[in-house]
Amino acid sequence: MLTIATVQVGNYEKRGSEYLAKLYDGIRRYMPKDIPLRCVCFTDDARTLPPGVQAWDVPHGLAGWWNKLAMFRPGTFMDGERVLYFDLDTIPVGDLSDIAAYSGRFAILRDPYHPDRMGSSLMAWEAGALDHVWMRWEDGGRPQFDPRGDQYWIETMQPEADYWQDMFPGQAVSFKTDCWLPAKIPAGARLIYFHGHPRPHECQASYIKALWNRPLSLSEEAA
């Protein structure tokens, strides 16, 4: 069993339900069919969730991206459970087999602008192995001051990680650094992640608009 997780708080971009539906449809579209999935969303509004996705509560008082740290609370998942997290503004575009098969302790992206830093748009971990990320944040009074957000804290508390770009070069690509100027999706890409603006629904690139507007063909199956 692989748990697919995301976070949707505050009606993301005023399109929370749209982003969730498109993300989970894309995941199911490209995830190997022989992998049993459990799909969960940490949210303050269960009404935004598509069929087949479980609503899990988030702690009160957390702003924006800091809600992502709640996924590391001890006991949130069963120890040893495999968790694969996607930011909402991620578009799957190809076979996710390699990413889904990751079995290490913790994987995360390299920041596309600062490769020596972490980017938390795509993460995978063994539940229980990163409890300290939340516990030290809780013990420290839940600081929410750093402009780099959750990924600053994760990087500080868990400096050792496997990086998606190193394990599977070219599979997880940034829209801004890998797609925008070439005006195309690189060959071999499996997912496109966005950071800052434009968000996917704002993007005028024809190849992104085509992906964003594709029918949710697997919605009935997911229900």
C-alpha positions as CSV (number, residue, x, y, z in Angstrom):
1,M,0.0,0.0,0.0
2,L,1.3,3.5,-1.0
3,T,-0.3,6.5,0.7
4,I,-0.6,9.5,-1.6
5,A,-0.9,12.7,0.4
6,T,-1.4,16.4,-0.3
7,V,-2.4,19.5,1.6
8,Q,-5.3,21.9,0.7
9,V,-6.0,24.6,3.2
10,G,-7.7,28.0,2.7
11,N,-9.2,27.0,-0.7
12,Y,-6.0,27.1,-2.6
13,E,-6.0,29.9,-5.3
14,K,-9.8,29.9,-4.7
15,R,-9.8,26.7,-6.8
16,G,-9.1,24.1,-4.2
17,S,-11.5,21.5,-5.5
18,E,-10.3,22.0,-9.1
19,Y,-6.7,21.6,-8.2
20,L,-7.4,18.5,-6.1
21,A,-9.5,16.8,-8.8
22,K,-6.9,17.4,-11.5
23,L,-3.9,16.3,-9.3
24,Y,-5.5,13.1,-8.1
25,D,-6.8,12.3,-11.6
26,G,-3.3,12.7,-13.0
27,I,-1.8,10.6,-10.3
28,R,-4.2,7.7,-10.9
29,R,-3.7,8.1,-14.7
30,Y,0.0,7.5,-14.5
31,M,0.4,5.4,-11.3
32,P,1.2,1.7,-11.9
33,K,-2.1,-0.2,-11.7
34,D,-0.6,-3.0,-9.5
35,I,0.2,-0.6,-6.7
36,P,-2.7,-0.2,-4.2
37,L,-3.2,3.4,-3.3
38,R,-4.7,5.2,-0.3
39,C,-5.3,8.9,-1.2
40,V,-5.5,11.4,1.7
41,C,-5.6,15.2,1.9
42,F,-4.9,17.3,4.9
43,T,-7.5,20.0,4.7
44,D,-9.8,22.4,6.5
45,D,-12.6,21.8,4.1
46,A,-13.6,18.2,3.2
47,R,-16.1,19.5,0.7
48,T,-13.3,20.3,-1.8
49,L,-12.1,16.7,-2.0
50,P,-12.8,14.5,-5.1
51,P,-14.3,11.0,-4.7
52,G,-11.9,8.4,-3.2
53,V,-9.8,10.9,-1.3
54,Q,-9.9,10.8,2.6
55,A,-10.1,14.1,4.5
56,W,-7.6,14.4,7.3
57,D,-7.7,17.4,9.7
58,V,-4.9,19.9,10.0
59,P,-3.9,21.6,13.3
60,H,-5.4,25.0,14.1
61,G,-3.2,28.1,13.7
62,L,-0.9,27.1,10.9
63,A,-0.5,29.4,7.9
64,G,-0.2,28.2,4.3
65,W,2.8,25.9,3.6
66,W,3.5,25.4,7.3
67,N,0.5,23.0,7.3
68,K,2.8,20.5,5.4
69,L,4.7,19.9,8.6
70,A,1.7,18.3,10.1
71,M,2.2,15.2,7.9
72,F,5.3,14.4,10.1
73,R,3.3,14.4,13.4
74,P,4.0,11.1,15.3
75,G,1.1,8.7,14.8
76,T,-0.3,10.4,11.7
77,F,0.6,7.4,9.6
78,M,1.5,3.9,10.8
79,D,5.2,3.4,11.4
80,G,6.8,2.0,8.3
81,E,4.0,3.1,6.0
82,R,5.2,4.5,2.6
83,V,4.0,8.1,2.0
84,L,4.3,10.0,-1.3
85,Y,3.5,13.7,-1.2
86,F,2.6,16.1,-4.1
87,D,2.1,19.8,-4.0
88,L,-1.3,20.8,-5.4
89,D,0.3,22.7,-8.4
90,T,1.9,19.5,-9.8
91,I,0.9,18.1,-13.1
92,P,1.7,14.4,-13.8
93,V,2.6,13.8,-17.4
94,G,4.1,10.3,-17.5
95,D,4.7,7.0,-15.9
96,L,5.2,7.4,-12.1
97,S,6.6,3.9,-11.6
98,D,10.1,5.0,-10.5
99,I,8.9,7.6,-8.1
100,A,6.2,5.3,-6.6
101,A,8.8,2.6,-6.1
102,Y,11.2,4.7,-3.9
103,S,11.8,2.8,-0.7
104,G,14.4,4.9,1.1
105,R,14.1,6.9,4.3
106,F,13.4,10.3,2.8
107,A,13.4,11.8,-0.7
108,I,12.8,15.4,-1.7
109,L,13.5,17.8,-4.6
110,R,16.5,20.0,-5.0
111,D,15.5,23.7,-5.2
112,P,15.6,24.5,-8.9
113,Y,17.4,27.8,-8.3
114,H,19.6,26.6,-5.4
115,P,20.5,23.0,-5.9
116,D,22.1,22.8,-2.5
117,R,18.7,23.5,-0.9
118,M,15.6,21.5,-0.6
119,G,12.3,22.0,-2.4
120,S,9.3,20.3,-0.8
121,S,7.0,20.1,-3.8
122,L,7.5,16.3,-4.1
123,M,8.5,14.2,-1.1
124,A,8.5,10.5,-0.1
125,W,9.3,9.0,3.3
126,E,9.0,6.1,5.6
127,A,6.4,7.0,8.2
128,G,7.9,7.3,11.7
129,A,11.4,8.1,10.3
130,L,10.9,11.9,10.3
131,D,8.8,12.4,13.5
132,H,11.5,14.7,14.8
133,V,10.7,17.3,12.1
134,W,7.4,18.0,13.7
135,M,8.4,17.3,17.3
136,R,11.3,19.8,17.3
137,W,9.0,22.4,15.6
138,E,6.3,21.8,18.2
139,D,8.9,22.1,21.0
140,G,10.2,25.3,19.5
141,G,6.8,27.0,19.6
142,R,5.9,26.3,15.9
143,P,8.0,29.1,14.5
144,Q,6.6,30.4,11.2
145,F,9.0,33.2,10.4
146,D,11.3,32.0,7.7
147,P,10.3,33.1,4.2
148,R,11.4,29.7,2.8
149,G,8.6,28.1,4.8
150,D,8.3,24.4,5.6
151,Q,11.2,23.4,3.3
152,Y,13.6,25.5,5.4
153,W,12.6,23.7,8.5
154,I,12.7,20.3,6.9
155,E,16.1,21.0,5.5
156,T,17.4,22.2,8.9
157,M,16.0,19.2,10.8
158,Q,16.6,16.5,8.2
159,P,19.8,17.5,6.2
160,E,20.3,14.0,4.9
161,A,18.0,13.1,2.0
162,D,17.8,11.4,-1.4
163,Y,17.1,13.8,-4.2
164,W,14.7,13.0,-7.0
165,Q,16.8,14.8,-9.6
166,D,19.8,12.7,-8.7
167,M,18.0,9.4,-8.6
168,F,15.8,9.9,-11.7
169,P,17.3,12.7,-13.8
170,G,14.7,14.5,-15.9
171,Q,11.6,12.9,-14.4
172,A,10.6,15.7,-12.1
173,V,10.9,19.0,-13.9
174,S,10.3,22.6,-12.9
175,F,8.0,24.6,-15.2
176,K,10.1,27.8,-14.8
177,T,13.5,26.3,-15.2
178,D,13.0,23.3,-17.4
179,C,9.9,24.1,-19.6
180,W,9.3,27.8,-19.9
181,L,12.1,29.0,-22.2
182,P,12.4,25.8,-24.3
183,A,8.6,26.2,-24.7
184,K,8.0,22.5,-24.3
185,I,8.0,19.6,-21.9
186,P,11.4,17.9,-21.8
187,A,11.5,14.3,-23.2
188,G,11.3,11.8,-20.3
189,A,9.5,14.1,-17.9
190,R,7.1,12.4,-15.6
191,L,5.7,15.4,-13.7
192,I,5.9,19.2,-13.8
193,Y,6.0,21.1,-10.6
194,F,5.3,24.8,-10.3
195,H,6.6,27.3,-7.8
196,G,5.4,30.9,-7.5
197,H,3.5,32.4,-10.4
198,P,2.2,31.5,-12.9
199,R,0.2,28.8,-11.3
200,P,-1.0,26.1,-13.7
201,H,-4.4,27.7,-14.2
202,E,-2.7,31.0,-15.1
203,C,-0.2,29.6,-17.5
204,Q,-0.7,30.6,-21.1
205,A,1.8,28.1,-22.6
206,S,-0.3,25.9,-25.0
207,Y,1.2,22.6,-23.8
208,I,0.3,23.4,-20.2
209,K,-3.2,24.6,-21.1
210,A,-3.8,21.4,-22.9
211,L,-2.8,19.4,-19.8
212,W,-4.8,21.6,-17.5
213,N,-7.9,21.3,-19.6
214,R,-7.8,17.6,-20.3
215,P,-11.0,15.7,-19.2
216,L,-10.9,14.0,-15.8
217,S,-11.3,10.6,-17.4
218,L,-10.7,8.6,-14.3
219,S,-13.0,10.4,-12.0
220,E,-15.7,7.7,-12.1
221,E,-13.2,4.9,-11.6
222,A,-11.8,6.7,-8.5
223,A,-15.2,6.9,-7.0
